[in-house]
Amino acid sequence: MSAATLLARLYPPAVRERWGVDISREVSAAGIRSWPDTLAGAVRLWLHPSDWGENRSGQTRRVLTVMLFAVVAATVLALRAVTPSAALTADVAHPATSLWLAPLLAGVALGAPLPRLRPASLRQLSVVAVRTLAAPTAAVGILLTVAWSGVAEHVTGPADLALVGYYWATLAFLAVRCCTLVGRISTATVLPSTRRLSAAMLLFGLGLAMAAGQNLLADARTGLHPSGLAATAVLAVLAATAVIAGHDLHRGERTPH
């Protein structure tokens, strides 16, 4: 696969279907000097779904739902990297440092596809879920077996690095397959409306912004550390992604077509 084709595939599906060939042709003609602008254009369009133009019925909402849950998956991985954390808790005994979780969970609930309560749809949903999650479930099972066996407590050196690598690779694999599942079950579920998706992204972004702010304030009090700053930066980028896309959806809803 050429670099031009790969860069064209980074664009949202609706844009890629209409102008993918033209994008690839222009990148090939311009050469490597066009790569940064092409990549920046792809990022800009992902953050501005109102610019995607007309597409097949339901495609935009399906893609945006997957996008929301990709941000959710990335957030879970980022939060797992900073756990345990006194700044970010999910405990009713610590409401002040757990408040960020409320808008975040509200956003996930608003953006979640709802199953169609029909036998055929439920059967299809079950089959797709089993096929999509079978491999990551097996990987998680192996991970839990190793953890419960106590082997991880006695390994050192390369073996320990391999186990840590397997742990994070398993979490990443599970996150990717969960996002894949969201995309595959669209025909068996009721996708959220554009208005719901906009609200979901804005709420999720608000929760992430609160989490990033709490983490930064905690680091500032105890001394700034590279790991803490990196976690704050990741949360801030994810928050900005959700808020910008959600605001653009809201603006598109209000703009007459």
PyRosetta script that sets phi, psi and omega in degrees:
from pyrosetta import init, pose_from_sequence

init()
pose = pose_from_sequence("MSAATLLARLYPPAVRERWGVDISREVSAAGIRSWPDTLAGAVRLWLHPSDWGENRSGQTRRVLTVMLFAVVAATVLALRAVTPSAALTADVAHPATSLWLAPLLAGVALGAPLPRLRPASLRQLSVVAVRTLAAPTAAVGILLTVAWSGVAEHVTGPADLALVGYYWATLAFLAVRCCTLVGRISTATVLPSTRRLSAAMLLFGLGLAMAAGQNLLADARTGLHPSGLAATAVLAVLAATAVIAGHDLHRGERTPH")
pose.set_psi(1, 131.2)
pose.set_omega(1, -179.0)
pose.set_phi(2, -75.6)
pose.set_psi(2, 159.9)
pose.set_omega(2, 178.5)
pose.set_phi(3, -62.3)
pose.set_psi(3, -36.3)
pose.set_omega(3, -179.6)
pose.set_phi(4, -64.1)
pose.set_psi(4, -42.3)
pose.set_omega(4, 178.5)
pose.set_phi(5, -65.6)
pose.set_psi(5, -41.6)
pose.set_omega(5, 179.6)
pose.set_phi(6, -62.8)
pose.set_psi(6, -43.7)
pose.set_omega(6, 179.3)
pose.set_phi(7, -65.2)
pose.set_psi(7, -37.7)
pose.set_omega(7, 178.7)
pose.set_phi(8, -65.1)
pose.set_psi(8, -32.5)
pose.set_omega(8, -179.6)
pose.set_phi(9, -73.2)
pose.set_psi(9, -10.7)
pose.set_omega(9, 178.1)
pose.set_phi(10, -78.1)
pose.set_psi(10, -12.4)
pose.set_omega(10, -178.3)
pose.set_phi(11, -78.4)
pose.set_psi(11, 155.8)
pose.set_omega(11, 177.3)
pose.set_phi(12, -55.8)
pose.set_psi(12, 148.0)
pose.set_omega(12, -175.9)
pose.set_phi(13, -53.2)
pose.set_psi(13, -43.4)
pose.set_omega(13, -178.3)
pose.set_phi(14, -61.8)
pose.set_psi(14, -38.3)
pose.set_omega(14, 178.7)
pose.set_phi(15, -72.8)
pose.set_psi(15, -41.7)
pose.set_omega(15, -177.9)
pose.set_phi(16, -63.8)
pose.set_psi(16, -38.5)
pose.set_omega(16, -179.2)
pose.set_phi(17, -67.2)
pose.set_psi(17, -33.4)
pose.set_omega(17, -176.7)
pose.set_phi(18, -88.1)
pose.set_psi(18, -38.9)
pose.set_omega(18, -172.6)
pose.set_phi(19, -128.3)
pose.set_psi(19, 11.2)
pose.set_omega(19, -176.8)
pose.set_phi(20, -58.7)
pose.set_psi(20, -43.2)
pose.set_omega(20, -179.6)
pose.set_phi(21, -64.7)
pose.set_psi(21, -41.9)
pose.set_omega(21, 179.6)
pose.set_phi(22, -65.7)
pose.set_psi(22, -40.3)
pose.set_omega(22, 178.5)
pose.set_phi(23, -62.4)
pose.set_psi(23, -47.0)
pose.set_omega(23, -179.8)
pose.set_phi(24, -61.7)
pose.set_psi(24, -40.2)
pose.set_omega(24, -179.5)
pose.set_phi(25, -65.9)
pose.set_psi(25, -42.4)
pose.set_omega(25, -179.6)
pose.set_phi(26, -66.4)
pose.set_psi(26, -40.1)
pose.set_omega(26, 179.2)
pose.set_phi(27, -65.7)
pose.set_psi(27, -40.8)
pose.set_omega(27, 178.1)
pose.set_phi(28, -62.2)
pose.set_psi(28, -40.3)
pose.set_omega(28, -178.9)
pose.set_phi(29, -70.8)
pose.set_psi(29, -37.5)
pose.set_omega(29, -176.5)
pose.set_phi(30, -81.3)
pose.set_psi(30, -25.2)
pose.set_omega(30, 178.7)
pose.set_phi(31, 83.7)
pose.set_psi(31, -165.7)
pose.set_omega(31, -172.2)
pose.set_phi(32, -63.4)
pose.set_psi(32, -25.3)
pose.set_omega(32, -178.6)
pose.set_phi(33, -65.6)
pose.set_psi(33, -19.6)
pose.set_omega(33, -179.8)
pose.set_phi(34, -89.1)
pose.set_psi(34, -7.8)
pose.set_omega(34, -174.7)
pose.set_phi(35, -61.3)
pose.set_psi(35, -47.0)
pose.set_omega(35, -179.7)
pose.set_phi(36, -60.1)
pose.set_psi(36, -42.9)
pose.set_omega(36, -179.7)
pose.set_phi(37, -66.8)
pose.set_psi(37, -36.9)
pose.set_omega(37, 179.2)
pose.set_phi(38, -65.7)
pose.set_psi(38, -43.7)
pose.set_omega(38, 178.5)
pose.set_phi(39, -64.3)
pose.set_psi(39, -43.0)
pose.set_omega(39, 178.4)
pose.set_phi(40, -62.4)
pose.set_psi(40, -37.3)
pose.set_omega(40, 177.8)
pose.set_phi(41, -64.6)
pose.set_psi(41, -39.0)
pose.set_omega(41, 177.7)
pose.set_phi(42, -64.0)
pose.set_psi(42, -44.1)
pose.set_omega(42, 179.0)
pose.set_phi(43, -62.1)
pose.set_psi(43, -44.7)
pose.set_omega(43, -178.7)
pose.set_phi(44, -60.3)
pose.set_psi(44, -41.4)
pose.set_omega(44, -178.3)
pose.set_phi(45, -70.6)
pose.set_psi(45, -35.2)
pose.set_omega(45, 176.0)
pose.set_phi(46, -62.5)
pose.set_psi(46, -32.3)
pose.set_omega(46, -179.5)
pose.set_phi(47, -84.5)
pose.set_psi(47, -8.9)
pose.set_omega(47, -178.9)
pose.set_phi(48, -129.9)
pose.set_psi(48, 71.9)
pose.set_omega(48, -177.0)
pose.set_phi(49, -63.0)
pose.set_psi(49, -19.5)
pose.set_omega(49, 178.2)
pose.set_phi(50, -67.5)
pose.set_psi(50, -14.0)
pose.set_omega(50, 179.5)
pose.set_phi(51, -92.0)
pose.set_psi(51, 1.8)
pose.set_omega(51, -174.8)
pose.set_phi(52, -72.1)
pose.set_psi(52, -23.7)
pose.set_omega(52, -179.3)
pose.set_phi(53, 84.5)
pose.set_psi(53, -175.9)
pose.set_omega(53, -178.3)
pose.set_phi(54, -68.4)
pose.set_psi(54, 148.5)
pose.set_omega(54, -179.6)
pose.set_phi(55, -153.3)
pose.set_psi(55, 178.2)
pose.set_omega(55, 178.3)
pose.set_phi(56, -59.8)
pose.set_psi(56, 149.7)
pose.set_omega(56, -177.8)
pose.set_phi(57, -55.9)
pose.set_psi(57, 124.8)
pose.set_omega(57, 176.4)
pose.set_phi(58, 84.5)
pose.set_psi(58, -10.6)
pose.set_omega(58, -176.1)
pose.set_phi(59, -64.4)
pose.set_psi(59, -44.6)
pose.set_omega(59, -177.9)
pose.set_phi(60, -61.8)
pose.set_psi(60, -44.8)
pose.set_omega(60, -179.7)
pose.set_phi(61, -65.2)
pose.set_psi(61, -37.1)
pose.set_omega(61, 178.3)
pose.set_phi(62, -64.8)
pose.set_psi(62, -47.0)
pose.set_omega(62, -179.4)
pose.set_phi(63, -63.3)
pose.set_psi(63, -41.7)
pose.set_omega(63, -179.9)
pose.set_phi(64, -67.8)
pose.set_psi(64, -34.9)
pose.set_omega(64, 176.3)
pose.set_phi(65, -64.5)
pose.set_psi(65, -43.2)
pose.set_omega(65, 176.7)
pose.set_phi(66, -63.3)
pose.set_psi(66, -40.2)
pose.set_omega(66, 178.7)
pose.set_phi(67, -60.6)
pose.set_psi(67, -44.3)
pose.set_omega(67, 178.4)
pose.set_phi(68, -59.1)
pose.set_psi(68, -44.9)
pose.set_omega(68, -177.6)
pose.set_phi(69, -76.1)
pose.set_psi(69, -20.7)
pose.set_omega(69, 170.7)
pose.set_phi(70, -67.5)
pose.set_psi(70, -39.3)
pose.set_omega(70, 175.5)
pose.set_phi(71, -65.5)
pose.set_psi(71, -39.7)
pose.set_omega(71, 176.7)
pose.set_phi(72, -60.1)
pose.set_psi(72, -46.4)
pose.set_omega(72, -179.1)
pose.set_phi(73, -62.4)
pose.set_psi(73, -43.7)
pose.set_omega(73, 178.5)
pose.set_phi(74, -63.6)
pose.set_psi(74, -35.7)
pose.set_omega(74, 178.5)
pose.set_phi(75, -65.3)
pose.set_psi(75, -43.7)
pose.set_omega(75, 179.1)
pose.set_phi(76, -59.8)
pose.set_psi(76, -43.2)
pose.set_omega(76, 179.3)
pose.set_phi(77, -65.3)
pose.set_psi(77, -41.3)
pose.set_omega(77, 179.7)
pose.set_phi(78, -65.2)
pose.set_psi(78, -42.6)
pose.set_omega(78, 179.0)
pose.set_phi(79, -67.5)
pose.set_psi(79, -35.6)
pose.set_omega(79, 177.6)
pose.set_phi(80, -64.5)
pose.set_psi(80, -32.2)
pose.set_omega(80, -179.2)
pose.set_phi(81, -68.1)
pose.set_psi(81, -26.6)
pose.set_omega(81, -178.1)
pose.set_phi(82, -103.1)
pose.set_psi(82, 4.4)
pose.set_omega(82, 178.9)
pose.set_phi(83, -82.8)
pose.set_psi(83, 138.5)
pose.set_omega(83, -3.3)
pose.set_phi(84, -78.2)
pose.set_psi(84, 151.7)
pose.set_omega(84, -179.0)
pose.set_phi(85, -142.1)
pose.set_psi(85, 130.3)
pose.set_omega(85, 177.3)
pose.set_phi(86, -74.2)
pose.set_psi(86, -21.7)
pose.set_omega(86, -178.1)
pose.set_phi(87, -81.4)
pose.set_psi(87, -31.6)
pose.set_omega(87, -176.8)
pose.set_phi(88, -123.2)
pose.set_psi(88, 104.1)
pose.set_omega(88, 179.6)
pose.set_phi(89, -119.4)
pose.set_psi(89, 163.6)
pose.set_omega(89, 174.9)
pose.set_phi(90, -132.2)
pose.set_psi(90, 65.8)
pose.set_omega(90, -170.2)
pose.set_phi(91, -142.3)
pose.set_psi(91, 127.9)
pose.set_omega(91, -179.9)
pose.set_phi(92, -64.6)
pose.set_psi(92, -18.8)
pose.set_omega(92, 178.3)
pose.set_phi(93, -76.7)
pose.set_psi(93, -11.9)
pose.set_omega(93, 179.4)
pose.set_phi(94, -129.6)
pose.set_psi(94, 68.4)
pose.set_omega(94, -175.0)
pose.set_phi(95, -62.4)
pose.set_psi(95, -33.3)
pose.set_omega(95, -176.2)
pose.set_phi(96, -64.2)
pose.set_psi(96, -38.7)
pose.set_omega(96, -178.5)
pose.set_phi(97, -96.3)
pose.set_psi(97, 4.0)
pose.set_omega(97, 178.2)
pose.set_phi(98, -112.8)
pose.set_psi(98, -0.7)
pose.set_omega(98, -174.8)
pose.set_phi(99, -63.0)
pose.set_psi(99, -31.4)
pose.set_omega(99, -179.7)
pose.set_phi(100, -59.0)
pose.set_psi(100, -24.1)
pose.set_omega(100, -175.5)
pose.set_phi(101, -72.0)
pose.set_psi(101, -26.1)
pose.set_omega(101, -175.9)
pose.set_phi(102, -62.7)
pose.set_psi(102, -56.0)
pose.set_omega(102, 178.4)
pose.set_phi(103, -65.7)
pose.set_psi(103, -30.3)
pose.set_omega(103, 179.6)
pose.set_phi(104, -64.0)
pose.set_psi(104, -48.1)
pose.set_omega(104, 179.4)
pose.set_phi(105, -67.9)
pose.set_psi(105, -35.4)
pose.set_omega(105, 177.0)
pose.set_phi(106, -62.6)
pose.set_psi(106, -39.1)
pose.set_omega(106, 177.7)
pose.set_phi(107, -64.7)
pose.set_psi(107, -42.5)
pose.set_omega(107, 178.1)
pose.set_phi(108, -62.4)
pose.set_psi(108, -43.4)
pose.set_omega(108, -179.5)
pose.set_phi(109, -63.4)
pose.set_psi(109, -41.7)
pose.set_omega(109, 179.9)
pose.set_phi(110, -66.6)
pose.set_psi(110, -35.6)
pose.set_omega(110, -175.1)
pose.set_phi(111, -90.1)
pose.set_psi(111, -2.5)
pose.set_omega(111, -176.4)
pose.set_phi(112, -76.6)
pose.set_psi(112, 134.7)
pose.set_omega(112, 173.5)
pose.set_phi(113, -65.5)
pose.set_psi(113, 145.7)
pose.set_omega(113, -179.5)
pose.set_phi(114, -105.7)
pose.set_psi(114, 134.0)
pose.set_omega(114, -179.3)
pose.set_phi(115, -66.5)
pose.set_psi(115, 144.0)
pose.set_omega(115, 173.5)
pose.set_phi(116, -79.0)
pose.set_psi(116, 125.9)
pose.set_omega(116, -174.6)
pose.set_phi(117, -83.8)
pose.set_psi(117, 60.0)
pose.set_omega(117, 175.3)
pose.set_phi(118, -128.5)
pose.set_psi(118, 141.9)
pose.set_omega(118, -176.9)
pose.set_phi(119, -52.9)
pose.set_psi(119, -44.5)
pose.set_omega(119, -178.5)
pose.set_phi(120, -63.8)
pose.set_psi(120, -42.1)
pose.set_omega(120, 180.0)
pose.set_phi(121, -67.3)
pose.set_psi(121, -40.2)
pose.set_omega(121, 179.5)
pose.set_phi(122, -66.6)
pose.set_psi(122, -38.3)
pose.set_omega(122, 176.6)
pose.set_phi(123, -64.1)
pose.set_psi(123, -45.3)
pose.set_omega(123, 178.8)
pose.set_phi(124, -61.2)
pose.set_psi(124, -42.8)
pose.set_omega(124, 179.5)
pose.set_phi(125, -60.6)
pose.set_psi(125, -42.6)
pose.set_omega(125, -179.5)
pose.set_phi(126, -65.6)
pose.set_psi(126, -43.6)
pose.set_omega(126, -179.0)
pose.set_phi(127, -63.7)
pose.set_psi(127, -46.2)
pose.set_omega(127, -179.7)
pose.set_phi(128, -63.4)
pose.set_psi(128, -41.1)
pose.set_omega(128, -179.6)
pose.set_phi(129, -63.2)
pose.set_psi(129, -43.7)
pose.set_omega(129, -179.7)
pose.set_phi(130, -64.5)
pose.set_psi(130, -45.5)
pose.set_omega(130, -178.5)
pose.set_phi(131, -65.2)
pose.set_psi(131, -38.7)
pose.set_omega(131, -175.9)
pose.set_phi(132, -76.5)
pose.set_psi(132, -36.6)
pose.set_omega(132, -173.1)
pose.set_phi(133, -100.9)
pose.set_psi(133, 1.1)
pose.set_omega(133, -178.4)
pose.set_phi(134, -60.6)
pose.set_psi(134, -49.3)
pose.set_omega(134, -177.5)
pose.set_phi(135, -64.9)
pose.set_psi(135, -49.4)
pose.set_omega(135, 178.3)
pose.set_phi(136, -65.1)
pose.set_psi(136, -30.7)
pose.set_omega(136, 176.5)
pose.set_phi(137, -64.4)
pose.set_psi(137, -41.5)
pose.set_omega(137, 177.0)
pose.set_phi(138, -63.2)
pose.set_psi(138, -41.0)
pose.set_omega(138, 179.4)
pose.set_phi(139, -63.7)
pose.set_psi(139, -40.3)
pose.set_omega(139, 177.5)
pose.set_phi(140, -66.8)
pose.set_psi(140, -37.4)
pose.set_omega(140, 177.8)
pose.set_phi(141, -60.9)
pose.set_psi(141, -42.6)
pose.set_omega(141, 177.4)
pose.set_phi(142, -63.2)
pose.set_psi(142, -42.2)
pose.set_omega(142, 179.8)
pose.set_phi(143, -61.2)
pose.set_psi(143, -44.7)
pose.set_omega(143, 179.7)
pose.set_phi(144, -67.4)
pose.set_psi(144, -36.9)
pose.set_omega(144, 178.3)
pose.set_phi(145, -62.2)
pose.set_psi(145, -43.5)
pose.set_omega(145, 178.0)
pose.set_phi(146, -64.0)
pose.set_psi(146, -41.3)
pose.set_omega(146, -178.7)
pose.set_phi(147, -65.6)
pose.set_psi(147, -44.7)
pose.set_omega(147, -177.9)
pose.set_phi(148, -71.9)
pose.set_psi(148, -24.1)
pose.set_omega(148, -178.8)
pose.set_phi(149, -73.4)
pose.set_psi(149, -19.1)
pose.set_omega(149, -178.5)
pose.set_phi(150, 84.5)
pose.set_psi(150, 1.8)
pose.set_omega(150, -178.7)
pose.set_phi(151, -63.3)
pose.set_psi(151, -38.2)
pose.set_omega(151, -176.2)
pose.set_phi(152, -61.3)
pose.set_psi(152, -24.5)
pose.set_omega(152, -178.0)
pose.set_phi(153, -76.6)
pose.set_psi(153, -13.5)
pose.set_omega(153, -173.8)
pose.set_phi(154, -115.5)
pose.set_psi(154, -0.3)
pose.set_omega(154, -179.2)
pose.set_phi(155, -95.1)
pose.set_psi(155, 148.8)
pose.set_omega(155, 178.8)
pose.set_phi(156, -138.5)
pose.set_psi(156, 172.3)
pose.set_omega(156, 174.6)
pose.set_phi(157, 63.6)
pose.set_psi(157, -138.7)
pose.set_omega(157, -176.5)
pose.set_phi(158, -59.2)
pose.set_psi(158, -35.5)
pose.set_omega(158, -179.9)
pose.set_phi(159, -64.1)
pose.set_psi(159, -39.6)
pose.set_omega(159, 178.4)
pose.set_phi(160, -66.0)
pose.set_psi(160, -42.3)
pose.set_omega(160, 177.0)
pose.set_phi(161, -62.0)
pose.set_psi(161, -38.5)
pose.set_omega(161, 179.2)
pose.set_phi(162, -64.7)
pose.set_psi(162, -40.6)
pose.set_omega(162, 179.0)
pose.set_phi(163, -66.0)
pose.set_psi(163, -42.0)
pose.set_omega(163, 177.8)
pose.set_phi(164, -63.2)
pose.set_psi(164, -42.9)
pose.set_omega(164, 178.0)
pose.set_phi(165, -61.8)
pose.set_psi(165, -41.3)
pose.set_omega(165, 178.9)
pose.set_phi(166, -64.6)
pose.set_psi(166, -38.3)
pose.set_omega(166, 179.2)
pose.set_phi(167, -59.5)
pose.set_psi(167, -51.1)
pose.set_omega(167, -177.9)
pose.set_phi(168, -71.8)
pose.set_psi(168, -34.0)
pose.set_omega(168, 176.9)
pose.set_phi(169, -65.5)
pose.set_psi(169, -36.9)
pose.set_omega(169, 178.2)
pose.set_phi(170, -66.3)
pose.set_psi(170, -44.2)
pose.set_omega(170, 178.0)
pose.set_phi(171, -61.8)
pose.set_psi(171, -43.5)
pose.set_omega(171, 179.7)
pose.set_phi(172, -65.1)
pose.set_psi(172, -41.4)
pose.set_omega(172, 179.1)
pose.set_phi(173, -62.6)
pose.set_psi(173, -43.5)
pose.set_omega(173, 178.1)
pose.set_phi(174, -62.7)
pose.set_psi(174, -41.5)
pose.set_omega(174, 179.5)
pose.set_phi(175, -62.5)
pose.set_psi(175, -44.0)
pose.set_omega(175, -179.7)
pose.set_phi(176, -64.2)
pose.set_psi(176, -43.1)
pose.set_omega(176, -178.5)
pose.set_phi(177, -69.4)
pose.set_psi(177, -31.6)
pose.set_omega(177, 175.6)
pose.set_phi(178, -65.4)
pose.set_psi(178, -41.1)
pose.set_omega(178, 176.8)
pose.set_phi(179, -65.6)
pose.set_psi(179, -38.7)
pose.set_omega(179, 176.6)
pose.set_phi(180, -61.5)
pose.set_psi(180, -40.7)
pose.set_omega(180, 179.0)
pose.set_phi(181, -61.1)
pose.set_psi(181, -42.6)
pose.set_omega(181, 179.3)
pose.set_phi(182, -58.6)
pose.set_psi(182, -39.1)
pose.set_omega(182, 178.8)
pose.set_phi(183, -71.8)
pose.set_psi(183, -31.3)
pose.set_omega(183, -175.1)
pose.set_phi(184, -82.9)
pose.set_psi(184, -21.0)
pose.set_omega(184, -174.1)
pose.set_phi(185, -93.8)
pose.set_psi(185, 11.1)
pose.set_omega(185, -174.0)
pose.set_phi(186, -59.5)
pose.set_psi(186, -34.6)
pose.set_omega(186, -178.1)
pose.set_phi(187, -76.0)
pose.set_psi(187, -18.7)
pose.set_omega(187, -178.9)
pose.set_phi(188, -102.9)
pose.set_psi(188, 4.9)
pose.set_omega(188, -178.2)
pose.set_phi(189, -133.3)
pose.set_psi(189, 167.3)
pose.set_omega(189, 172.9)
pose.set_phi(190, -98.3)
pose.set_psi(190, 111.8)
pose.set_omega(190, -178.5)
pose.set_phi(191, -71.6)
pose.set_psi(191, 148.2)
pose.set_omega(191, 177.1)
pose.set_phi(192, -64.3)
pose.set_psi(192, 149.2)
pose.set_omega(192, 177.1)
pose.set_phi(193, -69.3)
pose.set_psi(193, 165.8)
pose.set_omega(193, 177.9)
pose.set_phi(194, -60.0)
pose.set_psi(194, -37.7)
pose.set_omega(194, 178.8)
pose.set_phi(195, -64.9)
pose.set_psi(195, -42.6)
pose.set_omega(195, 177.6)
pose.set_phi(196, -64.4)
pose.set_psi(196, -40.2)
pose.set_omega(196, 179.2)
pose.set_phi(197, -63.7)
pose.set_psi(197, -40.3)
pose.set_omega(197, 177.9)
pose.set_phi(198, -61.0)
pose.set_psi(198, -48.4)
pose.set_omega(198, 178.9)
pose.set_phi(199, -63.2)
pose.set_psi(199, -39.1)
pose.set_omega(199, -179.5)
pose.set_phi(200, -62.4)
pose.set_psi(200, -45.0)
pose.set_omega(200, -179.3)
pose.set_phi(201, -67.0)
pose.set_psi(201, -39.8)
pose.set_omega(201, 179.0)
pose.set_phi(202, -65.5)
pose.set_psi(202, -42.6)
pose.set_omega(202, 178.4)
pose.set_phi(203, -65.8)
pose.set_psi(203, -43.4)
pose.set_omega(203, 179.9)
pose.set_phi(204, -64.1)
pose.set_psi(204, -41.7)
pose.set_omega(204, 177.5)
pose.set_phi(205, -63.5)
pose.set_psi(205, -37.6)
pose.set_omega(205, 177.0)
pose.set_phi(206, -61.9)
pose.set_psi(206, -45.1)
pose.set_omega(206, 178.0)
pose.set_phi(207, -60.7)
pose.set_psi(207, -41.6)
pose.set_omega(207, 179.2)
pose.set_phi(208, -67.1)
pose.set_psi(208, -39.1)
pose.set_omega(208, 178.3)
pose.set_phi(209, -63.1)
pose.set_psi(209, -40.6)
pose.set_omega(209, 176.9)
pose.set_phi(210, -63.1)
pose.set_psi(210, -42.2)
pose.set_omega(210, 179.3)
pose.set_phi(211, -63.8)
pose.set_psi(211, -43.5)
pose.set_omega(211, 178.8)
pose.set_phi(212, -62.9)
pose.set_psi(212, -42.1)
pose.set_omega(212, 178.9)
pose.set_phi(213, -63.6)
pose.set_psi(213, -44.4)
pose.set_omega(213, 178.1)
pose.set_phi(214, -60.9)
pose.set_psi(214, -42.6)
pose.set_omega(214, -178.9)
pose.set_phi(215, -64.9)
pose.set_psi(215, -40.3)
pose.set_omega(215, -179.9)
pose.set_phi(216, -67.1)
pose.set_psi(216, -42.9)
pose.set_omega(216, 178.9)
pose.set_phi(217, -63.5)
pose.set_psi(217, -39.9)
pose.set_omega(217, 178.6)
pose.set_phi(218, -64.6)
pose.set_psi(218, -40.5)
pose.set_omega(218, 178.2)
pose.set_phi(219, -66.0)
pose.set_psi(219, -39.1)
pose.set_omega(219, -179.0)
pose.set_phi(220, -63.9)
pose.set_psi(220, -34.0)
pose.set_omega(220, 179.9)
pose.set_phi(221, -73.9)
pose.set_psi(221, -35.0)
pose.set_omega(221, -175.1)
pose.set_phi(222, -100.0)
pose.set_psi(222, -4.3)
pose.set_omega(222, -176.3)
pose.set_phi(223, 107.1)
pose.set_psi(223, 129.3)
pose.set_omega(223, -177.0)
pose.set_phi(224, -70.7)
pose.set_psi(224, 130.6)
pose.set_omega(224, 179.1)
pose.set_phi(225, -123.5)
pose.set_psi(225, 145.5)
pose.set_omega(225, -179.0)
pose.set_phi(226, -54.9)
pose.set_psi(226, -41.9)
pose.set_omega(226, -178.3)
pose.set_phi(227, -64.9)
pose.set_psi(227, -41.6)
pose.set_omega(227, 178.6)
pose.set_phi(228, -65.9)
pose.set_psi(228, -41.7)
pose.set_omega(228, 178.3)
pose.set_phi(229, -65.5)
pose.set_psi(229, -37.0)
pose.set_omega(229, 178.7)
pose.set_phi(230, -65.1)
pose.set_psi(230, -43.1)
pose.set_omega(230, 178.8)
pose.set_phi(231, -63.6)
pose.set_psi(231, -42.4)
pose.set_omega(231, 178.2)
pose.set_phi(232, -62.1)
pose.set_psi(232, -42.0)
pose.set_omega(232, -179.7)
pose.set_phi(233, -63.7)
pose.set_psi(233, -42.1)
pose.set_omega(233, 179.3)
pose.set_phi(234, -62.9)
pose.set_psi(234, -46.3)
pose.set_omega(234, 179.0)
pose.set_phi(235, -62.5)
pose.set_psi(235, -39.3)
pose.set_omega(235, 179.6)
pose.set_phi(236, -66.2)
pose.set_psi(236, -40.8)
pose.set_omega(236, 178.5)
pose.set_phi(237, -64.5)
pose.set_psi(237, -43.7)
pose.set_omega(237, 178.4)
pose.set_phi(238, -64.2)
pose.set_psi(238, -39.5)
pose.set_omega(238, 177.5)
pose.set_phi(239, -62.2)
pose.set_psi(239, -45.7)
pose.set_omega(239, -180.0)
pose.set_phi(240, -62.4)
pose.set_psi(240, -39.7)
pose.set_omega(240, 178.6)
pose.set_phi(241, -59.7)
pose.set_psi(241, -48.5)
pose.set_omega(241, -178.1)
pose.set_phi(242, -66.4)
pose.set_psi(242, -43.8)
pose.set_omega(242, -176.6)
pose.set_phi(243, -67.6)
pose.set_psi(243, -45.2)
pose.set_omega(243, -178.3)
pose.set_phi(244, -63.1)
pose.set_psi(244, -46.6)
pose.set_omega(244, 179.6)
pose.set_phi(245, -65.0)
pose.set_psi(245, -41.1)
pose.set_omega(245, 179.1)
pose.set_phi(246, -65.1)
pose.set_psi(246, -41.5)
pose.set_omega(246, 178.6)
pose.set_phi(247, -65.6)
pose.set_psi(247, -38.8)
pose.set_omega(247, 179.3)
pose.set_phi(248, -65.6)
pose.set_psi(248, -39.6)
pose.set_omega(248, 176.6)
pose.set_phi(249, -62.6)
pose.set_psi(249, -43.7)
pose.set_omega(249, 179.8)
pose.set_phi(250, -62.5)
pose.set_psi(250, -41.8)
pose.set_omega(250, 178.9)
pose.set_phi(251, -65.2)
pose.set_psi(251, -40.6)
pose.set_omega(251, 178.7)
pose.set_phi(252, -63.7)
pose.set_psi(252, -35.4)
pose.set_omega(252, 177.7)
pose.set_phi(253, -65.0)
pose.set_psi(253, -35.3)
pose.set_omega(253, -176.6)
pose.set_phi(254, -84.2)
pose.set_psi(254, -16.3)
pose.set_omega(254, -179.0)
pose.set_phi(255, -83.4)
pose.set_psi(255, 126.5)
pose.set_omega(255, 178.5)
pose.set_phi(256, -61.8)
pose.set_psi(256, 139.0)
pose.set_omega(256, 179.0)
pose.set_phi(257, -98.1)
pose.dump_pdb("model.pdb")
